Amino acid sequence: MFGYGKRLMTKQFKTAQEACDYSVQQIVAQGGQCYNKARGRCLHSDGQGNHCAIGWLLDPDNKALMGYTSSIRLLVEDFPKNVPQIIKDSLDLFYELQSFHDAAASHTRENYRNRLRDHHDIDTSAPHWQQWVDMGEE
């Protein structure tokens, strides 16, 4: 297990499973979403060490990348050389992962977790997946 805040700047995830597990472990460890409620947008980084699901998989030293606030699809279009290949290869999966992060309600998180499992073959049986669901609003 990776510790909260330990960035994998040179780490290349070998599988989508590894990337998803890492990301969910980190959002659980940070204790909540990285989200700008005033703007209604996810933040790849809040400048305080917190990141969204996709933000945990990006280069934290790339300020333009970490400050980007559009969809993951546009992120890939606008930063094709900076987005990890694993994300580009499985864009729909990582869109669902980001949606899992963005959902506020527990039941919505549960739905996204099930979609990741059923449609993308991600093993969501590890404790951190349920922890994120349980951290959602009722």
TORTI-153087 format. One record per atom (N, C-alpha, C): x, y, z. Coordinates in steps of 0.001 Angstrom, whole numbers, plus 500000, padded with zeros to 6 digits. Each point is the difference from the previous one (the first is absolute). Layout:
residues N
XYZ ...
***
This chain:
residues 138
500840498816500000 499160501184500000 500883501244500000 499576500980499267 500732501254499933 499500500913501107 500889500767500588 499600500924501052 499451501284499430 499078500628500710 499422501262499578 501102501022499792 499918500692498893 500941501064499709 501275499552499320 500245498722499912 501194499524499300 499681499930498517 500585500906499257 499704500089498573 500885499069499202 499444499486498952 500709499064499140 500368500698498693 500785501055500087 500289500819498830 500621499197498866 500825499033500285 500633499236498938 499378498613499859 499038499683500829 499350498691499974 499089499903498781 500150498956499270 499087499705498915 499136498840500453 498719500209500104 499111498928500408 499946498958498899 500163498746500385 500002498919499017 498598499600499595 499055500174500915 498621499620499708 499042501095500451 498833499996499410 498955500920500432 499597499693501437 500009498735500371 499661499608501372 500942500678500994 501284499951499710 501000500612500882 499770501504500116 499728500657498885 499767501447500005 498729500343500774 498941499239499785 498738500259500696 500139499768501500 500640498905500386 500205499740501427 500793501123500653 501069500414499360 500826501078500549 499173501271500188 499260500375498972 499215501221500049 498960499955501128 499270498905500099 498970499895501037 500628499961501392 501121499327500154 500699500006501293 500349501422500403 500432500797499050 500414501369500304 498819500902500344 498877499871499285 498867500866500324 499390499613501349 500049498721500351 499551499588501340 500941500579501052 501298499884499779 500988500487500971 499915501513500201 499693500741498934 499913501453500164 498694500412500668 499060499085500098 498797500239500782 498827500606499275 500100500156498704 498867500560499267 500373500429498603 499034500586499341 500176500455498628 500937501201499928 500556500178498854 500734501219499673 499097500733499021 499221500911500545 498896500572499239 499808501450500389 499833500874499018 499727501403500248 498487500184499957 499359500035501161 498545500093500057 499492501311499417 500739501081500166 499573501293499479 499912499989498477 500913499291499367 500008499926498534 499314498746499481 499663499085500913 499341498771499588 500873499103499144 501285500014500278 500939499233499179 500990499224500851 500389498887499442 501068499205500595 501324500736499778 500901499801500926 501342500561499860 500996498845499933 500868500022499001 501034498972499968 500917500152501203 500172501235500453 500786500291501194 499452501263500644 499948500003501333 499551501209500694 501164500826500529 501232499584499695 501167500711500473 500362499678501450 499180499190500651 500227499624501396 500353498519500143 500281499348498872 500360498585500032 498859499055499687 498812500538499798 498845499175499649 499809499989498490 499481498884499506 499800499843498562 498706499245499748 499475500147498799 498862499186499593 500522498634499556 499093499139499603 500397498645499602 501037500030498888 499757500772498971 500938500079498875 501241500779500405 499823501021500827 501134500809500451 501091499177500660 499610498920500697 500998499141500634 500849499252498988 499578499963498758 500722499254498966 500809500909499085 499948501309500253 500681500984499162 501280500502500668 500828500670499208 501248500578500493 499682501229500863 500272499938501295 499643501111500893 500829501264499742 501091499883499287 500844501165499716 499563500769498762 499056499460499250 499497500670498804 498808500857500408 500256501285500237 498966500906500516 498826500163499047 500258500042498714 498910500129499028 499097498768500039 500600498860500062 499261498741500065 499201499905501297 500627500301501106 499335499885501297 498943501085500211 500102501108499292 499022501069500120 498858499903499004 500042499018499135 498982499821498969 498677499584500637 498888500578499542 498720499724500652 498930499450499057 500356499583498819 499005499431499093 499954498488500129 499228499378499150 499798498553500047 501280499234499674 499984498741500351 501157499148499721 500214499857498494 498914499989499242 500130499891498544 500736501223499425 499630501178500486 500679501209499541 501423500073500539 500215499488501192 501346499936500564 500929499231499059 499539498867499523 500800499180499093 500234500734498677 498981500690499504 500150500759498748 500984501158500155 499898500707501116 500821501195500201 501418499703500493 500205498848500635 501313499632500538 500385498581499570 499996499708498709 500226498620499559 501358499429500404 500995500834500136 501336499509500364 500198499879501499 499095500600500775 500170500038501446 499096499047500769 498998499473499346 499079499074500660 500553498591499865 500059499249501091 500537498634499932 499272499139498967 500756499164499339 499459499143498950 498882499106500518 500110499541501224 498976499116500571 498638500685499991 499960501299500233 498745500757499964 499512500116498566 500892500344499084 499606500139498590 499490498687499426 500568498890500438 499600498682499493 498645499544500523 499567500550501112 498746499563500643 499193501210500449 499756500881499077 499369501278500334 498634499831500677 499175499087499517 498683499801500605 500118499519501449 500932499117500243 500222499500501360 500384501149500932 500945500836499573 500462501074500882 498974501119500130 499139500145499011 498865500910500134 499095499513501139 499749498685500041 499184499407501073 500696500146501357 501320499806500026 500741500163501249 499860501431500512 500126500972499104 499848501396500410 498581500265500495 499016499394499355 498612500154500429 499787499379501378 500676498896500269 499964499362501317 500511500981501062 501054500727499676 500542501032500900 499018501153500158 499426500462498898 499181501213500003 498648499823500684 499481498789500015 498680499754500586 500014500318501491 498993500719500443 499913500353501422 499247498944500810 498958499443499436 499144499061500727 500566498585499980 499863499320501117 500489498624500110 499380499090498953 498695500132499774 499348499109499035 500498500254498575 500352501222499684 500545500304498675 501411499438499883 500783500116501054 501341499397499997 499893498490499826 499042499402500671 499786498553499869 499704499635498544 499173500795499335 499681499747498589 501247500080499127 500823501014500214 501234500122499206 500978498873500310 500091499611501262 500871498879500344 499545498738499273 498704499766499970 499474498835499296 500270500078498496 499908501187499427 500300500165498569 501476499707499722 500870500473500878 501423499707499822 500254498492500047 499317499336500907 500144498544500131 499369499271498812 498751500336499681 499236499235499018 500328500340498550 500363501237499723 500240500419498617 501475500129499642 500850500105501022 501423500228499731 500910498964500658 499401499002500628 500749498899500620 501002500457501056 499653501056500730 500829500451501107 499543499269501257 500935499396500698 499702499305501248 499822501055501089 498781500144500468 499693501018501008 499741499376501366 500577498825500243 499755499303501266 500929500434501136 501072500714499688 500922500467501045 499284501029500892 500368500090501261 499292500867500958 499893501469499601 501004500544499323 499960501434499684 498835500369499085 499544499081499184 498851500281499125 498740500215500833 499754499115500952 498825500148500862 500155501200500925 501226500282500443 500222501159500859 499577501277499291 500331500128498704 499626501210499264 498475500087499868 499359498885499745 498531499991499929 499431500463501334 500515499450501094 499488500330501339 500259501449500401 501000500612499414 500307501403500304 499050500968499304 499152499490499133 499039500845499285 498854500447500893 499252500939499484 498841500523500726 498838499019499903 499179499999501006 498811499119500008 498917500550499127 
***
